[in-house]
């Protein structure tokens, strides 16, 4: 499209005069990006029709009005990364693989004011590297850009990546960012990054560090934005900077000791710390609580998870408490107080050279029971279908169940297998997969699976009313009684010696009753089939019949035969699963039924059969 064509377009549409440069760039051979059609190359211009002819990916020879393209299409300069990928793909692949920061520098040069948003950069990278592959590459490259003096990296996702006119050192950039923010949280974060880079350039940045120390100390002391964990982290950084500047840290408040003084809040404080700071917190707790730091650290270990469990174990071992860790693990197991994350740590480290001595004595059947209890508890506490790591490792680690059952007898294995079948934390297919590992070691367990499948296939006939009562009872146990019992156990445990603690023993007994009732209800509800008793006939006795019987003295008695959960003996309503109910099923008028009462057998004759539904 030559200059004459451009002038003709503007003469027809004067509003395009401001876009003359864009129109002039629409020359055959140039590459472009269209909002809808993506990357393409201008092939020709049809002057009579006033149409650009563009080859887009998957749509060649597409005809478009240049006036329309002014606002929807960008013509790319020859050194744009997308053009370079088209013309010199090997060179671009080299940049992607070996010089990722250089690729971003080249990309930023293509934007006005050499600045681009994250969204703009990611849009181009998705085309250059691939819509999936670029994400991992971009994550790694952003870390490099944070240290590149040529590029200003935004503090927020909505900010701009800017190519600087002159390179700035990372320390200078961090100092600039620190001074430009008023957020106490942000200042703590920036000061930590600055501390990592400035130690060997102290004299060059001494004055700036002095000002940062002053404002950071003020933020830690006065800011209401900071949580206890953030104050602790800020205090550590404050103290580290002060030591670099040879300033006495004892002059600062709050001190680390003061921040850690609230023992009741330590669990939450540790939880909120970055994982790489949690180990340092243990050392600070030892210094802050010289009289009872060991007990505090064991308490933190009990509620720990992930890397902090390892940090806690290492810290206690370093301080000479390896034997006490072993004893404590066993005691927590006896008290059913081993929580899911600690159990996960134990089984993961059972073959570790470093930790196997701490957990070796626990790798036995009893631990598997603790694992099932913890998984069941986690499943009940969660209102979502989130994965339970302990359940995952039990499924994924094919040697775990054999290791735990190595010293089990057949009866113990059967009891554990039954606990597995009743567990809330596994899907049915997973249960059967895990049960296969039991059966491989103890073939007799197979009968459990067979009886479970038989029960499921048989089902239970129940009325709608009795089904709703069972579901309501199950919900009450799961959502109210079990959580209340767990709280009661926790409170009773705090009262002291468990051997002499009657409240604890009673709460544990209640727990067993509740768990047993919950498991029974769950199994029965799964089998339940609701009936309205309308299918009953008067030809033979079935569920939903009223049956009149006569003894040898012509004395009559009438029973109503209903569902599995509808029994009311005082009113002569019986379940079809009772011995009498079973003996009447399928019988006709005139047939005899034998009834056993106190070891005495009595013969009764059926004299009438009516439908329960007709009597309502």
C-alpha positions in Angstrom: 0.0 0.0 0.0 1.8 3.1 -1.3 1.5 6.7 -0.2 -1.1 7.5 -2.8 -3.3 4.7 -1.5 -2.9 5.9 2.0 -3.9 9.5 1.0 -6.9 8.2 -0.8 -8.1 6.2 2.2 -7.7 9.4 4.4 -9.6 11.5 1.9 -12.5 9.1 2.1 -12.3 8.9 5.9 -10.7 12.1 7.3 -10.9 10.7 10.8 -8.1 8.4 9.9 -5.6 11.3 9.4 -4.2 10.8 12.9 -3.5 7.1 12.0 -1.5 7.9 8.8 1.7 6.3 10.2 -0.1 3.1 11.0 -1.6 3.0 7.5 1.8 3.6 5.9 3.2 0.6 7.9 0.7 -1.8 6.3 3.1 -2.8 3.6 3.2 -6.2 1.9 5.8 -8.4 3.6 5.3 -6.8 7.0 4.2 -9.0 9.9 1.3 -8.1 12.2 -0.8 -9.2 15.1 -4.6 -8.9 14.9 -6.9 -8.9 18.0 -9.0 -11.7 16.7 -6.9 -13.5 14.0 -3.6 -13.5 15.8 -0.2 -13.5 14.1 0.0 -13.0 10.3 1.8 -11.5 7.3 0.5 -8.8 4.9 0.8 -10.3 1.4 -0.8 -7.7 -0.8 -3.1 -4.7 -1.2 -6.1 -4.8 -3.5 -6.5 -1.1 -4.4 -9.8 -1.3 -6.3 -11.4 -3.1 -3.4 -9.4 -1.2 -0.7 -8.5 -4.5 1.0 -5.4 -5.8 2.6 -4.7 -9.4 1.9 -3.2 -11.1 5.0 -2.1 -14.7 5.7 -3.1 -15.5 9.3 -2.3 -18.8 11.0 -5.0 -21.2 9.7 -6.6 -18.5 7.5 -4.7 -17.6 4.4 -5.7 -14.8 2.0 -8.0 -13.1 4.5 -9.2 -9.7 3.1 -9.5 -6.8 5.5 -10.3 -3.0 5.3 -7.1 -1.1 6.4 -9.2 1.6 8.0 -10.8 -1.1 10.2 -7.4 -2.6 11.0 -6.1 0.7 12.4 -7.6 0.0 15.8 -7.5 -3.8 15.7 -4.1 -4.7 14.3 -0.5 -3.9 15.2 2.1 -3.9 12.4 5.3 -5.4 13.9 8.8 -3.9 13.4 11.4 -6.2 11.8 13.2 -6.8 15.1 10.1 -7.8 17.0 10.5 -11.2 18.7 7.6 -12.7 16.8 9.0 -11.6 13.5 12.5 -12.9 14.6 10.9 -16.3 15.5 9.4 -16.5 12.0 12.6 -15.4 10.2 15.3 -16.8 12.5 13.8 -19.5 14.7 17.1 -21.0 15.7 18.4 -17.6 17.1 15.2 -17.2 19.1 15.4 -20.7 20.5 18.9 -19.9 21.6 17.6 -16.8 23.5 14.8 -18.8 25.1 17.2 -21.5 26.3 20.3 -19.5 27.2 19.5 -15.8 27.5 15.9 -15.4 28.8 16.5 -11.9 30.3 17.9 -10.7 26.9 14.7 -11.9 25.2 12.6 -9.8 27.6 14.9 -6.8 27.0 14.4 -7.2 23.3 10.6 -7.5 23.8 10.4 -4.4 25.9 12.1 -2.3 23.3 9.1 -2.9 21.0 6.7 -1.1 23.3 6.1 2.7 23.7 8.3 4.0 26.5 9.9 0.6 26.6 7.3 -0.5 29.2 4.8 -3.4 29.1 2.4 -5.0 31.5 2.6 -8.6 32.6 -0.4 -9.5 30.5 1.1 -8.0 27.4 4.4 -9.9 27.9 2.7 -13.2 28.6 0.5 -12.8 25.5 3.7 -12.6 23.4 5.5 -15.4 25.3 2.6 -17.7 24.8 3.0 -17.3 21.0 6.8 -17.5 21.0 7.3 -20.4 23.4 3.9 -22.1 23.5 0.7 -21.6 25.5 1.7 -24.2 28.2 5.5 -24.4 28.0 5.9 -20.6 28.5 4.5 -20.6 32.1 7.3 -22.6 33.7 9.9 -20.6 31.6 8.3 -17.3 32.7 8.3 -18.2 36.4 12.0 -18.9 36.3 12.8 -15.8 34.2 11.0 -13.5 36.5 13.5 -14.4 39.2 16.3 -13.5 36.9 14.7 -10.2 36.0 14.5 -9.2 39.6 18.3 -9.2 39.7 18.8 -7.7 36.2 19.9 -4.0 36.6 18.4 -3.1 33.1 14.8 -3.9 34.1 12.5 -2.4 36.7 10.2 -5.2 37.9 6.7 -4.3 39.2 5.9 -4.9 42.9 2.3 -5.9 41.9 0.9 -8.0 39.0 -0.8 -4.9 37.7 2.4 -3.0 37.4 4.7 -2.5 34.4 8.0 -4.1 33.4 10.2 -1.1 32.4 13.5 -1.1 30.4 15.7 1.5 32.2 17.6 4.1 30.3 20.6 3.3 32.5 21.2 0.1 34.4 20.5 0.2 38.2 22.0 -2.2 40.7 19.7 -4.5 42.6 20.7 -2.8 45.9 19.8 0.7 44.5 16.5 -0.6 43.2 15.6 -2.2 46.5 16.5 1.0 48.4 14.4 3.0 45.9 11.4 0.5 46.4 11.8 0.6 50.1 11.7 4.4 50.3 8.7 4.6 47.9 6.4 2.4 49.9 4.5 3.2 53.1 3.4 -0.4 53.7 5.0 -1.9 56.8 4.6 -5.4 55.3 6.2 -4.4 52.1 9.1 -2.7 54.0 9.8 -5.9 55.9 9.9 -7.9 52.7 12.1 -5.4 50.8 14.5 -5.1 53.8 14.9 -8.9 53.9 15.8 -8.9 50.2 18.2 -6.0 50.7 19.9 -7.7 53.6 20.7 -10.7 51.4 22.5 -8.5 48.8 24.2 -5.6 50.7 26.4 -7.4 53.3 29.5 -7.3 51.1 28.8 -3.6 50.0 28.2 -2.2 53.5 30.3 1.0 53.2 28.7 1.9 49.9 25.2 1.7 51.4 25.8 2.5 55.1 23.8 5.8 55.1 20.9 4.2 53.3 20.9 1.2 55.7 20.9 3.6 58.6 17.7 5.2 57.4 16.1 1.9 56.6 17.0 0.6 60.1 15.2 3.6 61.7 12.0 3.3 59.6 11.9 -0.5 59.9 12.3 -0.3 63.7 9.5 2.2 63.8 7.3 -0.1 61.7 7.9 -3.1 63.9 7.2 -1.1 67.1 4.2 0.9 66.0 2.5 -0.6 62.9 -0.9 -2.2 63.4 -0.6 -3.8 59.9 1.8 -6.5 61.1 0.8 -9.8 62.6 2.9 -11.3 65.4 4.7 -13.5 62.8 5.4 -10.4 60.6 6.6 -8.5 63.7 9.0 -11.3 64.6 10.4 -11.5 61.1 10.7 -7.7 61.0 12.5 -7.7 64.4 15.0 -10.3 63.1 15.8 -8.3 60.0 16.0 -5.1 62.1 18.5 -6.8 64.5 20.5 -8.2 61.6 20.8 -4.8 60.0 21.7 -3.2 63.4 24.5 -5.8 63.9 25.9 -5.0 60.4 26.0 -1.4 61.4 27.4 -2.3 64.9 24.4 -0.9 66.7 23.3 -2.5 70.0 20.1 -4.5 69.3 19.1 -4.4 73.0 17.9 -0.8 72.5 15.0 -1.9 70.2 11.5 -2.7 71.3 9.7 -5.0 71.0 12.5 -7.5 71.4 12.3 -11.0 70.0 11.7 -12.2 73.6 8.7 -9.9 74.0 7.2 -11.0 70.7 7.5 -14.7 71.7 6.3 -14.2 75.2 2.7 -15.3 74.5 3.0 -19.1 74.6 -0.7 -19.7 73.7 -0.2 -17.9 70.4 3.0 -19.7 69.3 1.3 -22.3 67.2 -0.4 -19.7 65.0 2.7 -17.5 64.9 4.9 -20.5 63.6 2.2 -21.4 61.1 2.3 -17.9 59.6 6.1 -17.7 59.3 7.7 -18.6 56.0 9.0 -22.2 56.2 12.6 -21.0 56.0 12.1 -19.0 59.2 10.4 -21.6 61.3 13.7 -23.3 62.4 15.1 -19.9 63.5 11.9 -19.5 65.6 12.7 -22.6 67.6 16.1 -21.2 68.6 14.5 -18.0 69.6 11.9 -19.8 71.7 14.7 -21.6 73.6 16.3 -18.2 74.3 13.0 -16.6 75.2 11.7 -19.4 77.5 14.7 -20.9 79.3 12.6 -22.7 81.9 10.1 -24.5 79.7 11.3 -24.3 76.1 11.6 -28.1 75.8 7.9 -28.6 76.7 6.9 -25.7 74.3 8.9 -27.3 71.4 7.3 -30.8 72.0 3.9 -29.1 72.0 4.8 -27.4 68.7 6.0 -30.7 67.3 2.6 -32.3 68.1 0.8 -29.7 66.0 3.5 -29.4 63.3 3.3 -30.2 59.6 5.6 -30.4 56.6 9.1 -29.0 56.9 8.5 -27.7 60.4 8.0 -31.3 61.7 11.5 -32.1 60.4 12.9 -28.8 61.9 11.3 -29.6 65.3 12.7 -33.1 65.4 16.2 -31.9 64.3 16.2 -29.2 66.9 15.1 -31.5 69.7 17.7 -34.2 68.6 20.4 -31.6 68.5 19.6 -30.6 72.1 19.8 -34.3 73.3 16.2 -35.4 73.3 16.2 -38.2 70.8 15.1 -40.9 73.3 12.4 -38.6 74.6 11.1 -38.1 71.1 10.7 -41.9 70.7 8.9 -42.1 74.1 6.7 -39.2 73.2 5.6 -40.6 69.9 4.6 -43.8 71.6 2.7 -42.0 74.3 0.9 -39.8 71.8 -0.1 -43.0 69.9 -1.4 -44.6 73.1 -3.5 -41.5 73.8 -4.7 -41.4 70.2 -3.1 -38.0 70.0 -0.8 -38.5 66.9 -2.1 -36.0 64.4 -2.2 -36.6 60.7 0.9 -34.6 59.6 3.1 -36.2 62.3 1.9 -39.6 61.3 2.8 -38.8 57.7 6.3 -37.7 58.8 6.8 -41.0 60.7 5.8 -43.3 57.8 7.8 -41.3 55.3 10.9 -41.5 57.4 10.6 -45.2 58.5 13.5 -46.2 56.2 15.5 -43.0 56.6 19.1 -43.5 57.9 18.8 -40.3 59.8 15.4 -40.9 61.5 14.7 -44.6 61.4 15.9 -45.1 64.9 13.4 -42.6 66.2 10.4 -44.3 64.5 11.5 -47.9 64.2 9.6 -49.2 67.2 6.4 -47.6 65.9 6.2 -49.4 62.6 3.8 -52.1 63.7 0.0 -52.9 63.4 -1.0 -50.4 66.1 0.3 -47.5 64.0 -1.9 -48.6 61.1 -4.9 -48.3 63.4 -3.7 -44.8 64.4 -3.4 -43.9 60.7 -6.9 -45.1 59.9 -8.3 -43.2 62.9 -6.5 -40.0 61.8 -7.7 -40.3 58.2 -11.2 -40.9 59.4 -11.0 -37.9 61.7 -9.7 -35.7 58.9 -12.4 -36.8 56.5 -15.1 -36.0 59.1 -13.7 -32.6 59.9 -13.5 -31.5 56.2 -16.6 -30.2 54.5 -14.8 -30.5 51.1 -13.4 -33.4 49.1 -9.8 -32.2 49.6 -7.2 -34.9 49.5 -5.7 -36.3 52.7 -2.0 -36.7 52.3 -1.8 -39.6 54.8 -4.5 -41.5 52.8 -2.6 -40.8 49.6 0.7 -42.2 50.9 -1.1 -45.3 52.2 -2.3 -45.8 48.7 0.8 -44.8 46.8 3.5 -46.5 49.0 2.9 -50.1 48.2 5.3 -51.3 50.9 3.7 -49.4 53.7 0.9 -51.7 54.6 3.1 -54.8 54.4 5.7 -53.0 56.7 3.0 -52.2 59.3 1.5 -55.7 59.2 4.9 -57.5 59.4 4.3 -58.5 63.1 0.4 -58.8 62.9 -1.5 -62.0 63.5 -4.5 -63.0 61.4 -7.1 -61.7 63.9 -5.4 -58.2 64.2 -5.1 -58.0 60.4 -8.8 -58.8 60.0 -9.8 -56.1 62.6 -7.7 -53.6 60.8 -9.1 -54.6 57.4 -12.6 -54.1 58.8 -11.6 -50.6 60.0 -10.5 -49.9 56.5 -13.8 -50.9 55.0 -15.6 -48.6 57.4 -13.3 -45.6 56.9 -14.7 -42.3 55.6 -11.4 -41.2 54.0 -11.2 -43.6 51.1 -13.2 -44.1 48.0 -14.6 -47.6 47.5 -12.2 -48.6 44.7 -9.2 -47.4 46.9 -10.5 -49.5 49.8 -10.6 -52.6 47.7 -7.1 -51.9 46.3 -5.7 -51.5 49.8 -7.6 -54.6 51.0 -5.9 -56.6 48.3 -2.6 -55.9 50.1 -4.1 -57.3 53.3 -5.3 -60.4 51.4 -1.9 -61.0 49.9 -0.5 -61.4 53.5 -3.6 -62.8 55.2 -5.8 -64.7 52.7 -8.6 -65.1 55.3 -9.4 -61.3 55.0 -11.0 -62.1 51.7 -14.2 -63.2 53.5 -14.6 -59.6 54.8 -14.8 -58.3 51.2 -17.2 -61.1 50.2 -19.5 -60.5 53.2 -19.4 -56.7 52.6 -20.4 -57.2 48.9 -23.2 -59.7 49.9 -24.6 -57.3 52.5 -24.6 -54.5 49.9 -26.4 -56.6 47.3 -29.1 -57.7 49.8 -30.1 -54.2 50.9 -32.4 -53.3 53.7 -36.1 -52.5 53.2 -37.0 -49.5 55.3 -39.9 -47.0 55.5 -39.3 -43.4 54.5 -39.9 -42.2 58.1 -37.3 -44.7 59.6 -34.8 -43.8 56.8 -35.1 -40.1 57.6 -34.6 -40.9 61.4 -31.4 -42.9 60.6 -30.0 -40.1 58.4 -30.8 -37.5 61.0 -29.1 -39.6 63.7 -26.0 -40.1 61.5 -25.8 -36.3 60.7 -26.1 -35.5 64.5 -23.3 -37.9 65.3 -21.0 -36.7 62.6 -21.6 -33.0 62.8 -22.3 -32.5 66.5 -21.6 -35.5 68.8 -18.2 -36.5 67.4 -16.8 -32.9 67.4 -18.1 -32.4 70.9 -16.5 -35.6 72.0 -13.2 -34.6 70.4 -13.3 -31.4 72.3 -14.1 -33.3 75.5 -11.1 -35.5 75.0 -8.9 -32.5 74.4 -10.1 -30.8 77.6 -9.9 -34.0 79.7 -6.3 -34.5 78.5 -5.3 -31.1 79.8 -6.4 -32.2 83.3 -3.2 -34.3 83.8 -2.1 -37.9 84.3 -4.2 -40.0 81.8 -3.9 -43.2 83.9 -5.9 -41.6 86.7 -8.0 -39.3 84.6 -11.6 -40.6 84.8 -12.9 -37.8 82.6 -10.5 -38.8 79.8 -11.4 -42.5 80.1 -15.1 -41.7 79.9 -14.6 -39.5 76.9 -12.6 -42.2 75.2 -15.3 -44.8 75.9 -17.9 -42.4 74.5 -15.7 -42.0 71.4 -15.6 -45.7 70.8 -19.4 -45.9 71.1 -19.9 -43.0 68.8 -17.5 -44.3 66.1 -19.1 -47.7 66.2 -22.6 -46.3 65.9 -21.6 -44.0 63.1 -20.0 -46.9 61.2 -23.0 -49.1 61.6 -25.4 -46.3 60.5 -23.3 -45.5 57.5 -23.2 -49.1 56.4 -26.9 -49.6 56.9 -27.9 -46.3 55.2 -25.9 -47.3 52.1 -27.9 -50.6 51.9 -31.3 -49.0 52.7 -34.0 -49.2 50.1 -37.1 -47.1 50.9 -40.5 -48.7 50.5 -44.0 -47.4 51.0 -45.4 -51.0 51.5 -47.8 -50.7 48.5 -46.3 -53.8 46.9 -47.6 -56.1 49.7 -50.3 -58.6 48.7 -52.7 -60.8 50.7 -51.7 -64.1 49.1 -48.5 -64.6 51.1 -46.9 -62.8 54.0 -44.5 -60.1 53.0 -43.1 -56.8 54.2 -46.1 -54.5 54.7 -48.6 -57.1 55.9 -50.7 -57.3 59.0 -50.8 -61.0 60.0 -53.2 -62.6 62.5 -52.2 -65.9 64.1 -54.0 -68.4 66.4 -52.5 -70.8 68.9 -53.8 -74.3 69.9 -56.2 -72.7 72.4 -57.7 -70.5 69.6 -56.2 -67.4 71.2 -55.3 -64.8 68.5 -52.4 -62.4 68.2 -51.9 -59.9 65.4 -48.5 -58.6 64.2 -47.7 -55.8 61.7 -44.6 -56.8 59.6 -42.7 -53.7 58.5 -39.2 -52.5 57.5 -35.8 -53.2 59.1 -36.0 -50.1 61.4 -39.7 -50.0 62.1 -39.9 -52.4 65.1 -42.2 -51.4 68.0 -42.8 -54.6 70.0 -45.0 -52.9 72.6 -47.5 -52.3 69.8 -46.9 -55.6 68.0 -45.0 -54.0 65.1 -42.0 -56.1 64.2 -39.2 -55.9 61.6 -39.1 -58.5 58.9 -35.5 -59.2 60.1 -36.6 -60.5 63.5 -36.8 -64.3 63.9 -40.6 -64.2 64.0 -40.6 -61.9 61.0 -38.3 -64.2 59.0 -40.4 -67.2 59.9 -43.6 -65.6 58.6 -42.2 -64.4 55.2 -43.7 -66.3 52.3 -46.3 -68.2 54.4 -50.0 -68.4 53.4 -53.2 -68.6 55.4 -53.3 -72.0 57.1 -49.6 -72.3 57.3 -47.9 -72.9 60.7 -45.3 -70.6 62.3 -43.0 -71.7 65.1 -42.2 -69.2 67.8 -39.5 -69.6 70.5 -40.1 -67.9 73.8 -37.8 -68.6 76.8 -36.6 -71.8 75.1 -40.2 -73.0 74.6 -41.5 -73.5 71.1 -45.1 -72.6 70.3 -46.8 -73.3 67.0 -49.1 -70.6 65.6 -51.4 -70.8 62.6 -51.8 -67.9 60.2 -55.5 -67.2 60.0 -55.6 -63.8 58.2 -53.3 -61.6 56.0 -54.2 -57.9 55.2 -52.2 -55.0 53.9 -50.8 -52.4 56.3 -51.3 -49.6 53.7 -55.1 -50.3 53.7 -55.3 -49.8 57.4 -53.9 -46.3 57.4 
